Amino acid sequence: MRIAVIADDLTGANATGVLLTKQGISTATILHGFSPQTAYNYDAICIDTDSRYTPKHVAYKRVSDIIGSLSGQGVELFCKRIDSTGRGNIGGEIDACLDALGEDSVAVVMPSYPVSGRTTVGGYLLVNGTPVQETDVAKDPQAPLNESHVPSIISRQCAKPVATLEMNEVLQGSFQLTSCLQEKISDGSRVIVADAVNEEQIEAVAKAMAALDVTFVPVDPGPLTAAYVKEKYSGSPFTPKILLTIGSCTSVTGKQIHHLAENLPLHTVYIDPLKLARDENGERDAEILRGMNEGLRLLEEQAVVLVTTFQEDAPLLDLRVIAKEQLTTEASLARRITDGLAIISQRIIQKSRTSISGCFSSGGDVTASICAAGKTHGIQLLDEVFPLAAYGRFIGGYLDGLPVVTKGGLVGSESAITESVLFLQRQLTKKTNEKEILS
């Protein structure tokens, strides 16, 4: 998870989340009341604080608590979604963001949403050309708004110094606009309200923000957040991540893994099957923890990561001897190994800072264990990769909706796993391209 959007209501969270989804960023809305401490498998989450009409101190605490919970989960960018007509605890929630993120953080407020008729000129918020105070917002039974000048509204609610980025400055172009922003920040401004009447102006402000090494918090109904995310992550860091889990130790599997490593960039996490099979001095739990941590680290560096008990030239475990030592059965030991692999994979998927876009599993036992560890109850089948290899999506549980390719451990030629990964990459790329076309 890299981006967190904090919204004061549910529909607002969804509205901004959709704009991120259109950029190919996996995004989900989290309902108010659900713990943000959960490690969600998305690149971005939009959290509803349900704080638009709460007392100011309640709104402040909800926003502050969420940032505190998410700061340790790898979130790189916090965004504040506000109402497009200026209602709510905007100033108090900005204070909460800036207090939680430190004294070097700066909020850029842009209430404009041009495609919905919301524009800002001279700091005044207009709805289809009419000052917002002259619209039905003035009759809001819970929080009537009787002013249209956004800097004034925020100044009364917020303890931080407020400045404006007026239209004449926005129109100067990216280079001059960047200098204007820097100058206002150097003068001590922590909140900057920016004018905009069209998408091009929003993009210009976003580009100027991205050019500065400042912890910015975009505060808006969605367009500025989407534009800033696009500029900040213009290098496409949201490359689909694929996790492979392979438990088979046959020569067929070895040749398939070797082919994969020769043809695709790959990092491998080797898991010691003996440590998974035995349960002495906590070595099984330690191996699971080590495998999870190594997998998480490697996913930061590579798009395709393999978690496997297969190691070339390593002697096969004699499960019969180990079973006699452990006073158990060979089947029980084999299950402990596959369950351990599945637990490692499931935890990597849940805890990864960037979402896992798809996964591959080889062997029916491994696939069944992954389903059990992820509390899924099935796989929706969508296509055949090649005979005895299926493409689908997990149903339910922690892995709900996650694309997966499964195949038997002894199935396919030397290129079988490579073909499976390439197929999965094509499906994921196709999905992203469809989002771009729809946008």
Contacts in CASP RR format, 6 or more apart in sequence:
PFRMAT RR
TARGET T0000
AUTHOR 0000-0000-0000
METHOD contacts of the structure
MODEL  1
MRIAVIADDLTGANATGVLLTKQGISTATILHGFSPQTAYNYDAICIDTD
SRYTPKHVAYKRVSDIIGSLSGQGVELFCKRIDSTGRGNIGGEIDACLDA
LGEDSVAVVMPSYPVSGRTTVGGYLLVNGTPVQETDVAKDPQAPLNESHV
PSIISRQCAKPVATLEMNEVLQGSFQLTSCLQEKISDGSRVIVADAVNEE
QIEAVAKAMAALDVTFVPVDPGPLTAAYVKEKYSGSPFTPKILLTIGSCT
SVTGKQIHHLAENLPLHTVYIDPLKLARDENGERDAEILRGMNEGLRLLE
EQAVVLVTTFQEDAPLLDLRVIAKEQLTTEASLARRITDGLAIISQRIIQ
KSRTSISGCFSSGGDVTASICAAGKTHGIQLLDEVFPLAAYGRFIGGYLD
GLPVVTKGGLVGSESAITESVLFLQRQLTKKTNEKEILS
1 39 0 8 1.000
1 40 0 8 1.000
1 42 0 8 1.000
1 43 0 8 1.000
1 44 0 8 1.000
1 45 0 8 1.000
1 70 0 8 1.000
1 73 0 8 1.000
1 74 0 8 1.000
1 75 0 8 1.000
1 353 0 8 1.000
1 354 0 8 1.000
1 355 0 8 1.000
2 43 0 8 1.000
2 44 0 8 1.000
2 74 0 8 1.000
2 75 0 8 1.000
2 76 0 8 1.000
2 77 0 8 1.000
2 237 0 8 1.000
2 353 0 8 1.000
2 354 0 8 1.000
3 20 0 8 1.000
3 25 0 8 1.000
3 43 0 8 1.000
3 44 0 8 1.000
3 45 0 8 1.000
3 75 0 8 1.000
3 76 0 8 1.000
3 77 0 8 1.000
3 79 0 8 1.000
3 229 0 8 1.000
4 36 0 8 1.000
4 44 0 8 1.000
4 45 0 8 1.000
4 46 0 8 1.000
4 47 0 8 1.000
4 66 0 8 1.000
4 67 0 8 1.000
4 70 0 8 1.000
4 75 0 8 1.000
4 77 0 8 1.000
4 78 0 8 1.000
4 79 0 8 1.000
5 13 0 8 1.000
5 16 0 8 1.000
5 17 0 8 1.000
5 20 0 8 1.000
5 44 0 8 1.000
5 45 0 8 1.000
5 46 0 8 1.000
5 47 0 8 1.000
5 79 0 8 1.000
5 80 0 8 1.000
5 81 0 8 1.000
5 225 0 8 1.000
6 47 0 8 1.000
6 49 0 8 1.000
6 63 0 8 1.000
6 66 0 8 1.000
6 67 0 8 1.000
6 78 0 8 1.000
6 79 0 8 1.000
6 80 0 8 1.000
6 81 0 8 1.000
6 93 0 8 1.000
6 97 0 8 1.000
7 13 0 8 1.000
7 16 0 8 1.000
7 46 0 8 1.000
7 47 0 8 1.000
7 48 0 8 1.000
7 49 0 8 1.000
7 81 0 8 1.000
8 48 0 8 1.000
8 49 0 8 1.000
8 50 0 8 1.000
8 51 0 8 1.000
8 52 0 8 1.000
8 59 0 8 1.000
8 81 0 8 1.000
8 82 0 8 1.000
8 83 0 8 1.000
8 88 0 8 1.000
8 89 0 8 1.000
8 93 0 8 1.000
9 48 0 8 1.000
9 50 0 8 1.000
9 52 0 8 1.000
9 83 0 8 1.000
10 29 0 8 1.000
10 31 0 8 1.000
10 32 0 8 1.000
10 48 0 8 1.000
10 50 0 8 1.000
12 46 0 8 1.000
12 48 0 8 1.000
12 81 0 8 1.000
12 83 0 8 1.000
12 221 0 8 1.000
13 29 0 8 1.000
13 30 0 8 1.000
13 46 0 8 1.000
13 47 0 8 1.000
13 48 0 8 1.000
13 81 0 8 1.000
14 29 0 8 1.000
14 46 0 8 1.000
15 81 0 8 1.000
15 221 0 8 1.000
15 222 0 8 1.000
16 46 0 8 1.000
16 79 0 8 1.000
16 81 0 8 1.000
16 221 0 8 1.000
16 222 0 8 1.000
16 225 0 8 1.000
16 226 0 8 1.000
17 27 0 8 1.000
17 29 0 8 1.000
17 44 0 8 1.000
17 46 0 8 1.000
18 27 0 8 1.000
19 222 0 8 1.000
19 223 0 8 1.000
19 225 0 8 1.000
19 226 0 8 1.000
20 27 0 8 1.000
20 44 0 8 1.000
20 46 0 8 1.000
20 225 0 8 1.000
20 226 0 8 1.000
20 229 0 8 1.000
21 27 0 8 1.000
21 435 0 8 1.000
22 226 0 8 1.000
22 435 0 8 1.000
22 436 0 8 1.000
22 438 0 8 1.000
22 439 0 8 1.000
23 226 0 8 1.000
23 229 0 8 1.000
23 230 0 8 1.000
23 435 0 8 1.000
23 436 0 8 1.000
23 439 0 8 1.000
24 238 0 8 1.000
24 432 0 8 1.000
24 435 0 8 1.000
24 436 0 8 1.000
25 43 0 8 1.000
25 44 0 8 1.000
25 229 0 8 1.000
25 238 0 8 1.000
26 41 0 8 1.000
26 42 0 8 1.000
26 43 0 8 1.000
26 44 0 8 1.000
26 238 0 8 1.000
26 355 0 8 1.000
26 357 0 8 1.000
27 42 0 8 1.000
27 43 0 8 1.000
27 44 0 8 1.000
27 45 0 8 1.000
27 46 0 8 1.000
28 40 0 8 1.000
28 42 0 8 1.000
28 44 0 8 1.000
28 45 0 8 1.000
28 46 0 8 1.000
29 45 0 8 1.000
29 46 0 8 1.000
29 47 0 8 1.000
29 48 0 8 1.000
30 36 0 8 1.000
30 40 0 8 1.000
30 45 0 8 1.000
30 46 0 8 1.000
30 47 0 8 1.000
30 48 0 8 1.000
31 48 0 8 1.000
32 47 0 8 1.000
32 48 0 8 1.000
32 49 0 8 1.000
32 50 0 8 1.000
35 69 0 8 1.000
36 45 0 8 1.000
36 47 0 8 1.000
36 66 0 8 1.000
36 69 0 8 1.000
36 70 0 8 1.000
37 69 0 8 1.000
37 73 0 8 1.000
39 73 0 8 1.000
39 350 0 8 1.000
39 351 0 8 1.000
39 352 0 8 1.000
41 349 0 8 1.000
41 350 0 8 1.000
41 352 0 8 1.000
41 355 0 8 1.000
41 356 0 8 1.000
41 398 0 8 1.000
41 399 0 8 1.000
41 402 0 8 1.000
42 355 0 8 1.000
43 238 0 8 1.000
43 354 0 8 1.000
43 355 0 8 1.000
44 229 0 8 1.000
46 81 0 8 1.000
47 66 0 8 1.000
49 59 0 8 1.000
49 62 0 8 1.000
49 63 0 8 1.000
49 66 0 8 1.000
49 93 0 8 1.000
50 62 0 8 1.000
51 58 0 8 1.000
51 59 0 8 1.000
51 62 0 8 1.000
51 63 0 8 1.000
51 88 0 8 1.000
51 89 0 8 1.000
51 93 0 8 1.000
52 83 0 8 1.000
52 87 0 8 1.000
52 88 0 8 1.000
52 89 0 8 1.000
52 143 0 8 1.000
53 88 0 8 1.000
53 142 0 8 1.000
53 143 0 8 1.000
54 62 0 8 1.000
54 89 0 8 1.000
56 89 0 8 1.000
56 92 0 8 1.000
56 157 0 8 1.000
59 88 0 8 1.000
59 89 0 8 1.000
59 92 0 8 1.000
59 93 0 8 1.000
59 96 0 8 1.000
60 89 0 8 1.000
60 92 0 8 1.000
60 93 0 8 1.000
60 95 0 8 1.000
60 96 0 8 1.000
61 96 0 8 1.000
62 96 0 8 1.000
63 80 0 8 1.000
63 92 0 8 1.000
63 93 0 8 1.000
63 96 0 8 1.000
63 97 0 8 1.000
63 100 0 8 1.000
64 96 0 8 1.000
64 99 0 8 1.000
64 100 0 8 1.000
67 78 0 8 1.000
67 96 0 8 1.000
67 97 0 8 1.000
67 100 0 8 1.000
67 101 0 8 1.000
68 100 0 8 1.000
70 78 0 8 1.000
71 100 0 8 1.000
73 353 0 8 1.000
74 353 0 8 1.000
77 228 0 8 1.000
77 229 0 8 1.000
77 232 0 8 1.000
78 97 0 8 1.000
78 101 0 8 1.000
78 217 0 8 1.000
79 217 0 8 1.000
79 218 0 8 1.000
79 219 0 8 1.000
79 225 0 8 1.000
79 228 0 8 1.000
79 229 0 8 1.000
80 93 0 8 1.000
80 94 0 8 1.000
80 97 0 8 1.000
80 107 0 8 1.000
80 217 0 8 1.000
80 218 0 8 1.000
80 219 0 8 1.000
80 220 0 8 1.000
81 220 0 8 1.000
81 221 0 8 1.000
81 222 0 8 1.000
81 225 0 8 1.000
82 88 0 8 1.000
82 90 0 8 1.000
82 93 0 8 1.000
82 109 0 8 1.000
82 111 0 8 1.000
82 219 0 8 1.000
82 220 0 8 1.000
82 221 0 8 1.000
83 90 0 8 1.000
83 221 0 8 1.000
84 111 0 8 1.000
84 113 0 8 1.000
84 116 0 8 1.000
84 118 0 8 1.000
84 221 0 8 1.000
85 118 0 8 1.000
85 125 0 8 1.000
85 127 0 8 1.000
85 132 0 8 1.000
85 135 0 8 1.000
85 137 0 8 1.000
85 145 0 8 1.000
86 111 0 8 1.000
86 125 0 8 1.000
86 132 0 8 1.000
86 137 0 8 1.000
86 145 0 8 1.000
86 150 0 8 1.000
86 153 0 8 1.000
87 137 0 8 1.000
87 140 0 8 1.000
87 143 0 8 1.000
87 145 0 8 1.000
88 143 0 8 1.000
89 157 0 8 1.000
90 109 0 8 1.000
90 153 0 8 1.000
90 154 0 8 1.000
90 157 0 8 1.000
90 158 0 8 1.000
90 219 0 8 1.000
91 153 0 8 1.000
91 154 0 8 1.000
91 157 0 8 1.000
91 158 0 8 1.000
91 191 0 8 1.000
92 157 0 8 1.000
92 158 0 8 1.000
94 107 0 8 1.000
94 109 0 8 1.000
94 154 0 8 1.000
94 157 0 8 1.000
94 158 0 8 1.000
94 160 0 8 1.000
94 191 0 8 1.000
94 217 0 8 1.000
94 219 0 8 1.000
95 158 0 8 1.000
95 159 0 8 1.000
95 160 0 8 1.000
97 105 0 8 1.000
97 107 0 8 1.000
97 217 0 8 1.000
97 219 0 8 1.000
98 105 0 8 1.000
98 106 0 8 1.000
98 107 0 8 1.000
98 160 0 8 1.000
98 190 0 8 1.000
98 191 0 8 1.000
98 217 0 8 1.000
101 215 0 8 1.000
101 217 0 8 1.000
102 215 0 8 1.000
104 214 0 8 1.000
104 215 0 8 1.000
105 190 0 8 1.000
105 214 0 8 1.000
105 215 0 8 1.000
105 216 0 8 1.000
105 217 0 8 1.000
106 185 0 8 1.000
106 189 0 8 1.000
106 190 0 8 1.000
106 191 0 8 1.000
106 192 0 8 1.000
106 214 0 8 1.000
106 215 0 8 1.000
106 216 0 8 1.000
106 217 0 8 1.000
107 160 0 8 1.000
107 190 0 8 1.000
107 191 0 8 1.000
107 192 0 8 1.000
107 216 0 8 1.000
107 217 0 8 1.000
107 218 0 8 1.000
107 219 0 8 1.000
108 165 0 8 1.000
108 181 0 8 1.000
108 192 0 8 1.000
108 194 0 8 1.000
108 205 0 8 1.000
108 209 0 8 1.000
108 216 0 8 1.000
108 217 0 8 1.000
108 218 0 8 1.000
108 219 0 8 1.000
108 224 0 8 1.000
109 150 0 8 1.000
109 154 0 8 1.000
109 191 0 8 1.000
109 192 0 8 1.000
109 193 0 8 1.000
109 194 0 8 1.000
109 219 0 8 1.000
109 220 0 8 1.000
110 120 0 8 1.000
110 193 0 8 1.000
110 194 0 8 1.000
110 196 0 8 1.000
110 202 0 8 1.000
110 205 0 8 1.000
110 218 0 8 1.000
110 219 0 8 1.000
110 220 0 8 1.000
110 223 0 8 1.000
110 224 0 8 1.000
111 118 0 8 1.000
111 120 0 8 1.000
111 125 0 8 1.000
111 150 0 8 1.000
111 220 0 8 1.000
111 221 0 8 1.000
112 118 0 8 1.000
112 119 0 8 1.000
112 120 0 8 1.000
112 195 0 8 1.000
112 196 0 8 1.000
112 197 0 8 1.000
112 201 0 8 1.000
112 202 0 8 1.000
112 220 0 8 1.000
112 221 0 8 1.000
112 223 0 8 1.000
112 224 0 8 1.000
113 220 0 8 1.000
113 221 0 8 1.000
113 222 0 8 1.000
113 223 0 8 1.000
114 196 0 8 1.000
114 197 0 8 1.000
114 198 0 8 1.000
114 199 0 8 1.000
114 202 0 8 1.000
114 223 0 8 1.000
115 199 0 8 1.000
115 223 0 8 1.000
116 221 0 8 1.000
117 126 0 8 1.000
117 127 0 8 1.000
117 128 0 8 1.000
117 129 0 8 1.000
118 125 0 8 1.000
118 126 0 8 1.000
118 127 0 8 1.000
118 221 0 8 1.000
119 125 0 8 1.000
119 126 0 8 1.000
119 129 0 8 1.000
119 196 0 8 1.000
119 197 0 8 1.000
119 198 0 8 1.000
120 126 0 8 1.000
120 150 0 8 1.000
120 193 0 8 1.000
120 194 0 8 1.000
120 195 0 8 1.000
120 196 0 8 1.000
120 197 0 8 1.000
121 167 0 8 1.000
121 195 0 8 1.000
121 197 0 8 1.000
122 164 0 8 1.000
122 166 0 8 1.000
122 167 0 8 1.000
122 195 0 8 1.000
123 149 0 8 1.000
123 150 0 8 1.000
123 151 0 8 1.000
123 164 0 8 1.000
123 166 0 8 1.000
123 193 0 8 1.000
123 195 0 8 1.000
124 131 0 8 1.000
124 148 0 8 1.000
124 149 0 8 1.000
124 150 0 8 1.000
125 131 0 8 1.000
125 132 0 8 1.000
125 148 0 8 1.000
125 149 0 8 1.000
125 150 0 8 1.000
126 132 0 8 1.000
126 148 0 8 1.000
127 135 0 8 1.000
127 137 0 8 1.000
131 148 0 8 1.000
132 138 0 8 1.000
132 145 0 8 1.000
132 148 0 8 1.000
133 145 0 8 1.000
133 146 0 8 1.000
133 147 0 8 1.000
133 148 0 8 1.000
134 148 0 8 1.000
137 144 0 8 1.000
137 145 0 8 1.000
138 144 0 8 1.000
138 145 0 8 1.000
138 146 0 8 1.000
145 153 0 8 1.000
147 153 0 8 1.000
150 193 0 8 1.000
151 162 0 8 1.000
151 163 0 8 1.000
151 164 0 8 1.000
151 193 0 8 1.000
154 162 0 8 1.000
154 191 0 8 1.000
154 193 0 8 1.000
155 162 0 8 1.000
158 191 0 8 1.000
160 190 0 8 1.000
160 191 0 8 1.000
161 188 0 8 1.000
161 189 0 8 1.000
161 190 0 8 1.000
161 191 0 8 1.000
162 189 0 8 1.000
162 190 0 8 1.000
162 191 0 8 1.000
162 192 0 8 1.000
162 193 0 8 1.000
163 184 0 8 1.000
163 187 0 8 1.000
163 189 0 8 1.000
163 191 0 8 1.000
163 192 0 8 1.000
163 193 0 8 1.000
164 192 0 8 1.000
164 193 0 8 1.000
164 194 0 8 1.000
164 195 0 8 1.000
165 177 0 8 1.000
165 180 0 8 1.000
165 181 0 8 1.000
165 184 0 8 1.000
165 192 0 8 1.000
165 193 0 8 1.000
165 194 0 8 1.000
165 195 0 8 1.000
165 205 0 8 1.000
166 195 0 8 1.000
167 195 0 8 1.000
167 197 0 8 1.000
169 176 0 8 1.000
169 177 0 8 1.000
169 180 0 8 1.000
170 177 0 8 1.000
170 194 0 8 1.000
170 195 0 8 1.000
170 196 0 8 1.000
170 201 0 8 1.000
170 204 0 8 1.000
170 205 0 8 1.000
171 201 0 8 1.000
172 180 0 8 1.000
173 204 0 8 1.000
174 204 0 8 1.000
174 207 0 8 1.000
174 208 0 8 1.000
174 211 0 8 1.000
177 204 0 8 1.000
177 205 0 8 1.000
177 207 0 8 1.000
177 208 0 8 1.000
178 207 0 8 1.000
178 208 0 8 1.000
178 211 0 8 1.000
178 212 0 8 1.000
180 208 0 8 1.000
181 192 0 8 1.000
181 208 0 8 1.000
181 209 0 8 1.000
181 212 0 8 1.000
182 212 0 8 1.000
184 192 0 8 1.000
185 192 0 8 1.000
185 212 0 8 1.000
185 214 0 8 1.000
194 205 0 8 1.000
194 224 0 8 1.000
195 201 0 8 1.000
196 202 0 8 1.000
196 205 0 8 1.000
196 224 0 8 1.000
199 223 0 8 1.000
199 227 0 8 1.000
202 223 0 8 1.000
202 224 0 8 1.000
202 227 0 8 1.000
203 227 0 8 1.000
203 231 0 8 1.000
205 224 0 8 1.000
205 227 0 8 1.000
206 218 0 8 1.000
206 224 0 8 1.000
206 227 0 8 1.000
206 228 0 8 1.000
206 230 0 8 1.000
206 231 0 8 1.000
207 227 0 8 1.000
207 231 0 8 1.000
209 216 0 8 1.000
209 218 0 8 1.000
209 228 0 8 1.000
209 231 0 8 1.000
209 232 0 8 1.000
210 228 0 8 1.000
210 231 0 8 1.000
210 232 0 8 1.000
210 234 0 8 1.000
216 228 0 8 1.000
218 224 0 8 1.000
218 225 0 8 1.000
218 228 0 8 1.000
237 354 0 8 1.000
238 354 0 8 1.000
239 303 0 8 1.000
240 303 0 8 1.000
240 357 0 8 1.000
240 358 0 8 1.000
240 425 0 8 1.000
240 428 0 8 1.000
240 429 0 8 1.000
240 432 0 8 1.000
241 299 0 8 1.000
241 303 0 8 1.000
241 304 0 8 1.000
241 305 0 8 1.000
241 352 0 8 1.000
241 354 0 8 1.000
241 355 0 8 1.000
241 356 0 8 1.000
241 357 0 8 1.000
241 358 0 8 1.000
242 303 0 8 1.000
242 304 0 8 1.000
242 305 0 8 1.000
242 356 0 8 1.000
242 357 0 8 1.000
242 358 0 8 1.000
242 359 0 8 1.000
242 360 0 8 1.000
242 421 0 8 1.000
242 424 0 8 1.000
242 425 0 8 1.000
242 428 0 8 1.000
243 299 0 8 1.000
243 305 0 8 1.000
243 307 0 8 1.000
243 345 0 8 1.000
243 348 0 8 1.000
243 349 0 8 1.000
243 356 0 8 1.000
243 358 0 8 1.000
243 359 0 8 1.000
243 360 0 8 1.000
244 304 0 8 1.000
244 305 0 8 1.000
244 306 0 8 1.000
244 307 0 8 1.000
244 308 0 8 1.000
244 359 0 8 1.000
244 360 0 8 1.000
244 361 0 8 1.000
244 362 0 8 1.000
244 417 0 8 1.000
244 421 0 8 1.000
245 306 0 8 1.000
245 307 0 8 1.000
245 308 0 8 1.000
245 341 0 8 1.000
245 342 0 8 1.000
245 344 0 8 1.000
245 345 0 8 1.000
245 359 0 8 1.000
245 360 0 8 1.000
245 361 0 8 1.000
245 362 0 8 1.000
245 366 0 8 1.000
245 370 0 8 1.000
246 253 0 8 1.000
246 257 0 8 1.000
246 306 0 8 1.000
246 307 0 8 1.000
246 308 0 8 1.000
246 309 0 8 1.000
246 310 0 8 1.000
246 361 0 8 1.000
246 362 0 8 1.000
246 363 0 8 1.000
246 366 0 8 1.000
246 417 0 8 1.000
247 253 0 8 1.000
247 308 0 8 1.000
247 309 0 8 1.000
247 310 0 8 1.000
247 337 0 8 1.000
247 338 0 8 1.000
247 341 0 8 1.000
247 362 0 8 1.000
247 363 0 8 1.000
247 366 0 8 1.000
248 310 0 8 1.000
248 362 0 8 1.000
248 363 0 8 1.000
248 366 0 8 1.000
248 409 0 8 1.000
248 410 0 8 1.000
249 273 0 8 1.000
249 309 0 8 1.000
249 310 0 8 1.000
249 316 0 8 1.000
250 409 0 8 1.000
250 410 0 8 1.000
252 409 0 8 1.000
252 410 0 8 1.000
252 412 0 8 1.000
253 310 0 8 1.000
253 362 0 8 1.000
253 409 0 8 1.000
254 310 0 8 1.000
254 312 0 8 1.000
255 414 0 8 1.000
256 362 0 8 1.000
256 412 0 8 1.000
256 414 0 8 1.000
256 415 0 8 1.000
256 416 0 8 1.000
256 417 0 8 1.000
256 418 0 8 1.000
257 306 0 8 1.000
257 308 0 8 1.000
257 310 0 8 1.000
257 417 0 8 1.000
258 312 0 8 1.000
258 414 0 8 1.000
259 414 0 8 1.000
259 415 0 8 1.000
259 417 0 8 1.000
259 418 0 8 1.000
260 266 0 8 1.000
260 306 0 8 1.000
260 417 0 8 1.000
260 418 0 8 1.000
260 421 0 8 1.000
261 268 0 8 1.000
263 415 0 8 1.000
263 418 0 8 1.000
264 304 0 8 1.000
264 418 0 8 1.000
264 421 0 8 1.000
264 422 0 8 1.000
265 302 0 8 1.000
265 303 0 8 1.000
265 304 0 8 1.000
266 302 0 8 1.000
266 304 0 8 1.000
266 305 0 8 1.000
266 306 0 8 1.000
267 295 0 8 1.000
267 298 0 8 1.000
267 301 0 8 1.000
267 302 0 8 1.000
267 304 0 8 1.000
267 305 0 8 1.000
267 306 0 8 1.000
268 305 0 8 1.000
268 306 0 8 1.000
268 307 0 8 1.000
268 308 0 8 1.000
269 291 0 8 1.000
269 294 0 8 1.000
269 295 0 8 1.000
269 298 0 8 1.000
269 305 0 8 1.000
269 306 0 8 1.000
269 307 0 8 1.000
269 308 0 8 1.000
269 344 0 8 1.000
270 308 0 8 1.000
270 309 0 8 1.000
270 311 0 8 1.000
271 287 0 8 1.000
271 291 0 8 1.000
271 307 0 8 1.000
271 308 0 8 1.000
271 309 0 8 1.000
271 340 0 8 1.000
271 341 0 8 1.000
271 344 0 8 1.000
272 287 0 8 1.000
272 309 0 8 1.000
273 309 0 8 1.000
273 317 0 8 1.000
273 337 0 8 1.000
274 317 0 8 1.000
274 322 0 8 1.000
275 283 0 8 1.000
275 284 0 8 1.000
275 286 0 8 1.000
275 287 0 8 1.000
276 284 0 8 1.000
276 287 0 8 1.000
276 288 0 8 1.000
276 309 0 8 1.000
276 336 0 8 1.000
276 337 0 8 1.000
276 340 0 8 1.000
276 341 0 8 1.000
277 284 0 8 1.000
277 317 0 8 1.000
277 319 0 8 1.000
277 322 0 8 1.000
277 326 0 8 1.000
277 333 0 8 1.000
277 336 0 8 1.000
277 337 0 8 1.000
278 284 0 8 1.000
278 322 0 8 1.000
278 326 0 8 1.000
279 326 0 8 1.000
279 336 0 8 1.000
284 336 0 8 1.000
284 340 0 8 1.000
288 340 0 8 1.000
288 343 0 8 1.000
288 344 0 8 1.000
288 347 0 8 1.000
291 307 0 8 1.000
291 344 0 8 1.000
292 344 0 8 1.000
292 347 0 8 1.000
292 348 0 8 1.000
292 351 0 8 1.000
295 305 0 8 1.000
295 307 0 8 1.000
295 348 0 8 1.000
296 348 0 8 1.000
296 351 0 8 1.000
296 352 0 8 1.000
296 353 0 8 1.000
298 305 0 8 1.000
299 305 0 8 1.000
299 348 0 8 1.000
299 352 0 8 1.000
299 353 0 8 1.000
299 354 0 8 1.000
299 356 0 8 1.000
300 353 0 8 1.000
300 354 0 8 1.000
304 421 0 8 1.000
305 348 0 8 1.000
307 341 0 8 1.000
307 344 0 8 1.000
307 345 0 8 1.000
307 348 0 8 1.000
308 341 0 8 1.000
309 337 0 8 1.000
309 341 0 8 1.000
319 330 0 8 1.000
319 333 0 8 1.000
319 334 0 8 1.000
320 330 0 8 1.000
322 333 0 8 1.000
323 329 0 8 1.000
323 330 0 8 1.000
323 332 0 8 1.000
323 333 0 8 1.000
326 333 0 8 1.000
334 365 0 8 1.000
335 365 0 8 1.000
335 369 0 8 1.000
338 365 0 8 1.000
338 366 0 8 1.000
338 368 0 8 1.000
338 369 0 8 1.000
339 369 0 8 1.000
339 372 0 8 1.000
339 373 0 8 1.000
340 369 0 8 1.000
341 366 0 8 1.000
341 369 0 8 1.000
342 366 0 8 1.000
342 369 0 8 1.000
342 370 0 8 1.000
342 372 0 8 1.000
342 373 0 8 1.000
342 374 0 8 1.000
343 373 0 8 1.000
345 359 0 8 1.000
345 370 0 8 1.000
345 373 0 8 1.000
346 370 0 8 1.000
346 373 0 8 1.000
346 374 0 8 1.000
346 398 0 8 1.000
346 399 0 8 1.000
348 356 0 8 1.000
349 356 0 8 1.000
349 359 0 8 1.000
349 398 0 8 1.000
349 399 0 8 1.000
349 402 0 8 1.000
350 398 0 8 1.000
356 402 0 8 1.000
357 403 0 8 1.000
357 428 0 8 1.000
358 402 0 8 1.000
358 403 0 8 1.000
358 404 0 8 1.000
358 424 0 8 1.000
358 428 0 8 1.000
359 370 0 8 1.000
359 402 0 8 1.000
359 403 0 8 1.000
359 404 0 8 1.000
359 405 0 8 1.000
360 404 0 8 1.000
360 405 0 8 1.000
360 406 0 8 1.000
360 417 0 8 1.000
360 420 0 8 1.000
360 421 0 8 1.000
360 424 0 8 1.000
361 367 0 8 1.000
361 370 0 8 1.000
361 404 0 8 1.000
361 405 0 8 1.000
361 406 0 8 1.000
362 406 0 8 1.000
362 407 0 8 1.000
362 408 0 8 1.000
362 409 0 8 1.000
362 417 0 8 1.000
363 406 0 8 1.000
363 407 0 8 1.000
363 408 0 8 1.000
363 409 0 8 1.000
364 406 0 8 1.000
364 408 0 8 1.000
364 409 0 8 1.000
367 406 0 8 1.000
370 399 0 8 1.000
371 377 0 8 1.000
371 378 0 8 1.000
371 379 0 8 1.000
371 394 0 8 1.000
371 399 0 8 1.000
374 394 0 8 1.000
374 397 0 8 1.000
374 398 0 8 1.000
374 399 0 8 1.000
375 396 0 8 1.000
375 397 0 8 1.000
375 398 0 8 1.000
376 394 0 8 1.000
376 395 0 8 1.000
376 396 0 8 1.000
376 397 0 8 1.000
376 398 0 8 1.000
376 399 0 8 1.000
376 400 0 8 1.000
377 395 0 8 1.000
377 396 0 8 1.000
377 397 0 8 1.000
378 394 0 8 1.000
378 395 0 8 1.000
378 396 0 8 1.000
379 390 0 8 1.000
379 392 0 8 1.000
379 393 0 8 1.000
379 394 0 8 1.000
379 395 0 8 1.000
379 404 0 8 1.000
379 406 0 8 1.000
380 392 0 8 1.000
380 393 0 8 1.000
380 394 0 8 1.000
380 395 0 8 1.000
380 401 0 8 1.000
381 390 0 8 1.000
381 391 0 8 1.000
381 392 0 8 1.000
382 391 0 8 1.000
382 392 0 8 1.000
382 393 0 8 1.000
383 390 0 8 1.000
383 391 0 8 1.000
383 392 0 8 1.000
384 390 0 8 1.000
384 391 0 8 1.000
385 391 0 8 1.000
385 405 0 8 1.000
385 407 0 8 1.000
385 419 0 8 1.000
385 420 0 8 1.000
385 423 0 8 1.000
386 412 0 8 1.000
386 416 0 8 1.000
386 419 0 8 1.000
387 411 0 8 1.000
388 407 0 8 1.000
388 408 0 8 1.000
388 411 0 8 1.000
388 412 0 8 1.000
389 405 0 8 1.000
389 406 0 8 1.000
389 407 0 8 1.000
389 408 0 8 1.000
389 411 0 8 1.000
389 412 0 8 1.000
389 416 0 8 1.000
389 419 0 8 1.000
389 420 0 8 1.000
390 405 0 8 1.000
390 406 0 8 1.000
390 407 0 8 1.000
391 403 0 8 1.000
391 404 0 8 1.000
391 405 0 8 1.000
391 423 0 8 1.000
391 424 0 8 1.000
391 427 0 8 1.000
392 403 0 8 1.000
392 404 0 8 1.000
392 405 0 8 1.000
393 401 0 8 1.000
393 402 0 8 1.000
393 403 0 8 1.000
393 404 0 8 1.000
394 400 0 8 1.000
394 401 0 8 1.000
394 402 0 8 1.000
394 404 0 8 1.000
395 401 0 8 1.000
403 424 0 8 1.000
403 427 0 8 1.000
403 428 0 8 1.000
405 420 0 8 1.000
405 421 0 8 1.000
405 423 0 8 1.000
405 424 0 8 1.000
407 416 0 8 1.000
407 417 0 8 1.000
407 420 0 8 1.000
END
